[in-house]
Amino acid sequence: MFERVKEDIASVFDRDPAARNTFEVLTNYPGLHALLLHRLAHGIWRRGFKWLARSISTFSRWFTGIEIHPGATIGRRFFIDHGMGVVIGETAEIGNDVTLYQGVTLGGTSWNKGKRHPTLEDGVVVGAGAKVLGPFTVGKNAKVGSNAVVVKAVPEGATVVGIPGRVVKKRVSEDERLQAMAEKMGFDAYAVTSEMPDPTAHAISAMLNHLQEVDSRIEVLCKTLKEQGVDCKVGPLPELKEEDFAAVKEEAEASV
């Protein structure tokens, strides 16, 4: 239990540069409070004490401004930023490393019983004010833009904007090393499309492609020299520190 709490606190530091210390996070982050109370309510719900679970959920809504039905299933490292006005329905399913911003609704479009709320797979980010409505799946690492209204399935890695939500970019298969390099810098070059032009993003994307190609050629060269008995004596690459790219990361997150 305490390991999960530590993991939740760490996820706040990973995704909110305003977080200063553990005490501040524990006492002033309603998203974390709502998650901890939901875990308690969900456990009670599964044991059949429905009224008590709903009462805890109601208290959590009053205390945090976030409404999570105790029947909803939530994975690890879930993060709600700001949180006010977030609503998560009973049959919603949320994977690991998912992020929601304020005003998000994971709702249903039917009064029928059974599955009626969305499933968010690992790594999904839903922007402020977005509404995801219905029993469909938002694929792994997809992004839903602020104030979008999504009523149908979203492919893995896609970016969805507008009312009704439309896919403006579906992530094609890319070199994993290139994507890892971009994520290390806190930059997602593949969320940018011709419909949302960004010269800076385009330039960084081109640089990442160039760096990846140069890196590949150097590896081939060193391998060839080593086969010929020549020691390249190549040292480790300088470490990319997250604080050096903090401004870029904040700008990329703000554009979601």
N, C-alpha and C positions, 0 to 999 in steps of 0.2 A: 504493500500500500504506500509506504513512505517513498519507495523508489519511484512509483508512478507520479507522486506529487513532485518530487525533485525533477522528474522528466518534464512535467507540465511547466514548472517554473523556468527550466532551461529553455523551453520552446518560446517562452515570452521574450527572453533575452535575445534569442535568435531572430525574432521577427519584429521586435519593437525597439528601435534605438533610443527611445525615451526612457526605457527601464534602467534604473540606476543601481538598485541593490535588491537583495532577496526580501528584506523586510518591506520595502515599498511595494513590491509585486504582491506579496501576501496580503497586505492591508488595503491596497488601493486599486486593484485590478478586478473589476466586476466580472470580466470574462472568466477569470480563474475561479472566482467565488461560485459563479453559475455552474461551471464544470464540476467542481467538487461536490456541490449540492446535488447535481444531477446524478453523479456516480452513486451517492447515497440513496437517492430516490429510485434510481433504476434497479439497484440491488433489492430494495424493498418491494418494488413492483413485481420483479421476477419471482419473489417468494409468495406472491398472492395478496399482499396487503395493499390493495389498490388505493383505498381512501387515504391512507397515511402517505403513500408515495405522492398522490396528487396534492396533498396538503403541503408537503415539503416543496414541491414544484411551485405551488402558489406563493409560498413564502419567498422562494428564490426570485420569482418574478417581481414581487414587491421590493425586495432588497436590492436587486441588481438591474431591473428593467429588462431582463432577458427571460423569455419564456421557452423552456425546453420540456416537452412532455416526457414523463418518466419512462414511457415505453420506447422512446427513441434509442437507437444504438449508436454509440460514439466510440471511435477508435482512439489511438494513442496520439499524444502531442497535438491535440486539437487546440486551436487558438481563436478566440473571439476578440477582435481589437475594438476598443471603445464599448461596443456591445448594445447600447440602448436601442430598444425596438426590435431586437432579433427574436424571431419566432421559429421554432423547430417542432414539426408535427410528430404524432405518435409513431408512425411507421417509417419515419426517416432513418436512413442508415448512412453513417459517416465513417469514412476510412481513416487512415493514419495521416498525420501531417497536413490536415485540412485547415484552411484559414477563412474565417468569415469576418466581414466588417459590419459596422452598425447598420441597422435597418433591414437586414437580410431576412427574407421569409422562405423557409422550406415548407411549402404548404401543399394542400391537396385540391383537387378540382371535382371531387365526387363525395357524396354522402354515404356511399356504399362502404361496408366494412371490408377489411382486408387491406392489402398494400395500396396506399393512396398518396404516399409522399415520396420524394425523390431519394435516390441513392447517390452519394458523392464518394467517388473512389479516392485512392491515396493522392495527396498532393494538390487537390483542387483548391482554387482561390476564388472566392465570391466577393465582388466589390460592393461598396456601400449602397444600400437601397435596392439591391437586386432581388427579384422574386423568381424562385425556381418552383414551379407548380406542377405536380403530377407524379405518377409512379414510374418514372424512367430513370436512366442512369446518366450521370455526368462523369465522363471518362477520366482516367488517371491523368493528373497534371493539367487538366483543363482550367481555363480562366473565364469567369463570367464578369463582364464589365459592370461598372456602377449603373444602377437604375435599369438594368436590362430585365426583361420579362421572358423567362425561358419556359417553354411548354412542351418541348420534345427533347429527345436524347441528344447529348453532346459527345462527339467523338473524343477519343484520347488525345490529349495535347492541344486541343482546339481552343481558340479564343472566340467568345460569343459576346455580341453587343446588340443594343437596340431593343425596340418594342414592335413586334415580337422579336425575340432573340434570334440572331442569324450568325452563322459561323463566318467570320471574316478572315480566319487563318486556321488551317489545319496543319499541324506540325508534321512535316514529312520526315522520313527516316534520315537522320543525320549522324555524323560521326560522334560516337559517345565521348571521345576525348575533347572534341570541340565544344560540345554542350557542357561538359564538366568544367572546362576553362571559363566559359561564360558564367556559369553558376558561381564559380569561385569569386568572380568579380562582382557578383550580385546583379547581373545583367542578363535579360532574356531576349536575345536578338530575334528569336523566332516568333515573338508575339506581335511583331510589327509587320504591317502589310501596306500595299499601295493605297488602301483606303484610309490608312492612318499614317501618312508620311512623317518621317522623323529623320532628318539628315544626320543628326548625331548618332542615332541608333544604326543607321545604314553604314556610317563610317566605322563604327566599332565592330559591326558584323563583318565588314570587309577585312578589318585588321585581324580578327579572330581566325578567319579563313586563311589569311596569309601566314599568320604565326603557326597555325596547325600544319600547313604544308611545309614550311621551313623546318619545323621540328621533325617531321617525318623524314625529310631528306637528310638531316643531320644524323638521325638514328641509322639510316641505311649506310651513310658514309662511314660512321664509326664501326658498324658491324663489318663492313668490307675491310677496313683497315685492320681490325682485330683478327680477321681471318688470315690476313697477310703477315701477322706477327707484329703489327705496330700498335703500341699502347697509346690510346688517345688522351689518357689522363684528364678525362672530363669530370669536373666537379659537379656537385648538386646545384640545381637551379635556385635562384633567390626565391624565398617564400613570398607569396602574395598575401598580404595582410588585409583582413576585412576592413579595418579602419581606413585604409588608403582608398577604399572604394565606397565608403559610407554614403557620400553624396549621390553617387551614381545609383546605388541600391535604393535609396529613398525616392529618387526621381522615377525609377522603374516601377516601384510599388505604387506610387501615387497615380501612375498612368493606367493602372488596372481598373 
